[in-house]
Amino acid sequence: MALIKAKDMAYGRLRSPDLDVMEEFLTRFGMTRAARTPSALYMRGTDPAHHLHVTEKGDPKFLGFAYYAESEDDLARVAKAPGASAIETIDEPGGGRRVRLTDPNGYQVEVVHGIATLEPIPLKPRQKLNSGEEPLARAGELMRLPKGPSQVKRIGHGVLNTPKFAETVAWFRETLGFICSDDVYAGDKSNLIGSFNRLDRGDDYVDHHVFFCLAHEKTGLNHISFEVQDIDDVAMGHNYLKQFGSYEHMWGIGRHLLGSQVYDYWADPWGRVHEHWADSDRLNIKNGSHLLPAEEALVSQWGEGPPEKFIIHASP
């Protein structure tokens, strides 16, 4: 029985030595500043969440993930977990309350509730598509996409590489109520090397995964992922970031098999990988879970397969 069932992912927390450089990258990536203090940067998307990305000032490091609790009662339950903090008032922009935990890899996991929301940011208007069963949806009108960065809507998922694979997956399921969408094996079916996990919101539909864990000799953040407006937005963001010639492109554009997202991955100035995606599979409790071999699971439906530099990437 899980301790709680997390409501959603809230944000990722990193550390960077230069907040100006980090804000420039995240703005070009498609986020907007929600707040900034002398010691931290808080970036938001177009959805109402106050922030979905926190950067503290300091030596480069991945600090951890944060997830929303359904209620104050859930915070109280989490606070009883081994090693958990007491319920704290968050002394950061947006406020709210939280309990801090430590996952099996030593990373901080924040369970938060009551953080302020903001007015949504309007999305850039989109024209209809002349395709499929609606070949005249845009009859007589020329398609002209706006230029500029993607528009990040919300945070979607985080991915960890770890040699403590089984322990890490079990901890997230038992603590936050994640359920398996797809487990991935290599060779024997008992040799699990990857696990895609989603929120358990009962009959409500959620993203195919909120947390992916990959067995690896290195420990660290593989990537942190953000939903954008649509597939055009993924491609527009790719072209926009590419023009600067200063950010490493890690993988994409393509469409995953597991989750089905159209994806594109970029490293920030300190090598932490950030993903744009659009069009995820959405599942609920009735969809169950699956077990697949790695050669069938970790592929793209179109686009190139994952490069070695992406698979082995782990930002400590």
C-alpha positions in Angstrom: 0.0 0.0 0.0 1.4 3.3 -1.1 2.0 6.0 1.5 0.2 8.6 -0.7 -0.9 9.0 -4.3 0.9 12.0 -5.7 -1.3 14.4 -7.6 1.2 15.6 -10.3 4.8 16.5 -10.8 5.6 20.0 -9.6 9.1 21.0 -10.6 12.7 19.9 -10.9 15.4 21.5 -8.7 19.0 22.1 -10.0 22.0 24.2 -9.0 24.0 26.4 -11.4 26.9 28.8 -10.8 25.4 31.6 -13.0 21.7 32.4 -12.8 21.8 34.8 -15.7 23.2 32.1 -18.1 20.6 29.6 -16.8 17.7 32.1 -17.2 18.9 32.9 -20.8 18.9 29.2 -21.7 15.5 28.5 -20.1 13.9 31.5 -21.7 15.2 30.3 -25.1 13.9 26.9 -24.2 10.4 28.4 -23.8 9.9 29.2 -20.2 9.1 32.5 -18.5 10.6 34.0 -15.3 8.1 33.7 -12.4 10.5 35.0 -9.7 14.1 35.5 -9.0 16.0 36.1 -5.8 19.8 36.7 -5.2 20.1 32.9 -4.6 17.5 31.2 -6.9 15.6 31.4 -10.2 12.0 30.2 -10.6 10.7 29.6 -14.2 7.2 28.9 -15.2 5.3 27.7 -18.3 2.0 28.9 -19.8 -0.1 26.7 -17.4 -1.1 28.3 -14.0 1.6 26.5 -12.0 3.7 29.2 -10.2 7.0 27.5 -11.3 8.1 24.2 -12.8 11.8 24.7 -12.7 14.0 25.9 -9.8 17.7 26.8 -10.1 19.7 27.5 -6.9 23.0 29.4 -7.2 26.0 27.2 -6.6 28.2 24.5 -8.1 26.4 22.5 -10.9 24.3 19.7 -9.4 21.0 17.9 -9.8 19.1 18.3 -6.5 15.9 16.5 -7.0 12.2 16.4 -8.1 9.1 17.8 -6.4 5.5 16.4 -6.6 2.1 17.8 -5.5 0.3 16.2 -2.7 -3.5 15.9 -2.9 -4.0 17.5 0.6 -2.5 18.6 3.8 -3.4 15.2 5.2 -1.1 13.6 2.6 1.7 15.9 3.8 1.1 14.6 7.3 1.3 11.0 6.1 4.5 11.6 4.2 6.0 13.4 7.2 5.8 10.0 9.1 8.0 8.3 6.5 11.6 7.2 7.6 14.0 10.1 7.3 11.2 12.6 6.3 11.3 16.2 7.4 8.5 17.8 9.4 5.9 19.7 7.4 7.6 23.0 6.5 6.4 26.4 5.3 8.2 26.9 2.0 10.2 30.1 2.2 10.3 30.7 -1.5 8.2 32.5 -4.1 4.8 30.9 -4.4 4.8 29.8 -0.8 3.0 26.6 0.2 4.0 23.8 2.5 6.2 20.7 1.9 7.8 17.6 3.3 11.3 16.8 2.2 12.4 13.1 1.7 15.6 11.5 0.4 15.3 8.8 -2.3 17.7 5.8 -2.4 20.2 7.7 -4.5 20.5 10.6 -2.0 18.5 13.1 -4.1 15.9 15.3 -2.4 12.2 14.6 -3.2 9.8 17.4 -2.2 6.1 16.7 -1.6 4.4 20.0 -1.8 0.9 21.5 -1.3 -0.7 24.9 -1.5 1.8 26.7 -3.8 0.2 29.8 -5.3 -0.9 29.7 -8.9 -0.6 32.4 -11.6 -2.8 33.5 -14.5 -2.1 31.3 -17.5 -0.1 32.8 -20.4 -2.0 32.8 -23.7 -0.7 30.3 -26.2 0.3 31.5 -29.7 -2.7 31.0 -32.0 -2.6 28.0 -34.3 -4.1 27.5 -37.7 -6.0 24.4 -38.6 -4.4 21.6 -40.5 -5.4 20.4 -44.0 -4.9 16.7 -43.4 -6.6 13.4 -42.8 -10.4 13.6 -42.9 -10.3 17.4 -43.1 -8.3 18.3 -46.2 -10.1 21.7 -46.4 -9.9 22.8 -42.8 -7.7 25.7 -43.8 -9.1 26.2 -47.3 -7.7 29.3 -49.0 -5.5 30.2 -46.0 -1.7 30.0 -46.0 0.0 28.2 -43.1 2.4 30.7 -41.5 3.9 29.6 -38.1 5.2 32.2 -35.7 9.0 32.4 -35.1 10.7 32.1 -31.8 11.0 29.6 -28.9 8.7 26.9 -28.0 6.0 27.6 -25.5 6.5 25.3 -22.5 3.1 24.5 -20.9 4.0 22.3 -18.0 6.4 19.8 -16.5 5.8 16.2 -17.5 8.4 13.8 -16.1 11.8 13.2 -14.8 14.3 10.4 -15.6 17.0 8.9 -13.3 19.9 6.6 -14.1 21.0 4.5 -11.2 22.7 1.3 -10.2 20.0 1.1 -7.4 17.3 0.4 -10.0 15.0 -2.0 -8.1 15.3 -0.1 -4.9 14.6 3.3 -6.5 11.5 2.0 -8.4 10.1 0.4 -5.3 10.7 3.6 -3.3 8.8 5.8 -5.7 5.9 3.4 -6.0 5.6 2.8 -2.2 6.1 6.5 -1.3 4.2 8.4 -4.0 1.9 5.7 -5.3 3.3 5.5 -8.8 2.1 2.5 -10.9 3.9 0.7 -13.7 3.0 1.6 -17.3 5.8 -0.5 -18.8 8.7 -2.4 -17.4 11.6 -3.2 -19.7 13.9 -6.2 -19.6 17.1 -7.3 -21.3 17.6 -11.0 -22.0 15.7 -12.9 -19.3 12.3 -11.4 -18.3 13.5 -11.2 -14.7 16.4 -8.8 -15.7 14.6 -5.5 -15.5 16.6 -2.5 -16.8 13.9 0.2 -17.2 10.6 1.2 -15.6 8.1 3.7 -16.9 5.8 4.8 -14.1 2.6 6.9 -14.1 0.5 8.6 -11.5 -2.4 6.6 -10.0 -5.3 9.0 -10.3 -7.9 6.2 -10.6 -10.2 6.7 -13.6 -8.6 10.1 -14.5 -6.3 10.0 -17.4 -2.6 10.9 -16.9 0.6 11.0 -18.9 2.1 7.6 -19.8 4.9 8.3 -17.4 5.8 10.8 -14.7 9.0 8.9 -13.7 11.3 6.7 -15.8 14.1 4.8 -14.1 17.0 3.2 -16.0 19.5 0.8 -14.6 23.0 2.1 -15.1 26.4 2.2 -13.5 26.2 6.0 -13.3 23.8 7.8 -10.9 22.2 11.0 -11.9 19.6 12.9 -13.9 19.2 11.6 -17.4 16.7 14.3 -18.3 13.8 16.5 -17.2 10.9 16.8 -19.6 8.3 19.6 -20.5 5.2 19.6 -22.6 4.9 22.2 -25.3 1.8 23.3 -27.3 1.9 20.9 -30.2 4.2 19.0 -32.6 4.9 22.2 -34.6 6.1 23.8 -31.4 8.6 21.0 -30.9 10.1 21.7 -34.4 10.0 25.4 -34.0 11.8 25.2 -30.7 14.4 23.0 -32.3 15.2 25.5 -35.0 15.2 28.4 -32.5 17.7 26.7 -30.1 19.9 25.5 -33.0 20.4 29.0 -34.4 22.4 30.1 -31.3 25.1 27.4 -31.9 25.8 27.3 -28.2 23.7 24.4 -26.9 24.3 20.7 -27.3 21.6 18.9 -29.1 21.2 15.4 -27.5 18.5 13.6 -29.5 15.6 14.2 -31.8 13.3 15.0 -33.4 11.4 11.7 -33.3 8.4 9.9 -31.8 8.9 7.5 -28.9 7.3 4.1 -28.8 6.6 4.0 -25.1 4.6 7.1 -24.3 4.4 8.0 -28.0 5.6 11.6 -27.5 7.2 13.6 -30.3 10.5 14.6 -28.6 13.5 16.8 -28.9 16.4 16.9 -26.3 18.8 19.7 -25.5 21.5 20.1 -22.8 21.7 23.3 -20.8 25.1 25.1 -20.4 26.1 22.6 -17.6 25.0 19.5 -19.5 21.6 18.8 -17.8 19.3 17.5 -20.5 15.9 19.2 -21.0 13.2 17.7 -23.3 10.5 19.3 -25.3 7.6 17.0 -26.1 4.0 17.0 -27.4 1.2 14.4 -27.8 1.7 11.8 -25.0 -0.3 8.7 -24.6 -2.8 9.2 -21.7 -3.7 6.3 -19.5 -5.8 5.5 -16.4 -6.0 2.7 -13.9 -7.8 0.4 -16.4 -4.8 0.4 -18.8 -2.7 -1.8 -16.5 0.9 -2.4 -17.2 3.2 -4.2 -19.7 6.5 -6.0 -19.8 8.6 -5.5 -23.0 12.1 -6.5 -24.2 14.5 -3.6 -24.5 15.0 -4.1 -28.3 11.3 -3.5 -28.8 10.7 -0.9 -26.1 13.5 1.7 -26.2 13.1 2.6 -29.9 11.5 5.4 -31.9 8.4 5.0 -34.1 10.1 7.4 -36.4 13.4 9.3 -36.1 16.8 8.0 -35.1 17.3 5.6 -32.2 18.9 7.0 -29.0 22.6 7.9 -29.4 25.0 6.4 -26.9 25.7 9.9 -25.4 22.1 10.2 -24.4 21.6 6.7 -23.0 24.7 7.0 -20.7 24.0 10.6 -19.7 23.7 11.1 -15.9 24.1 14.6 -14.4 25.0 14.0 -10.7 
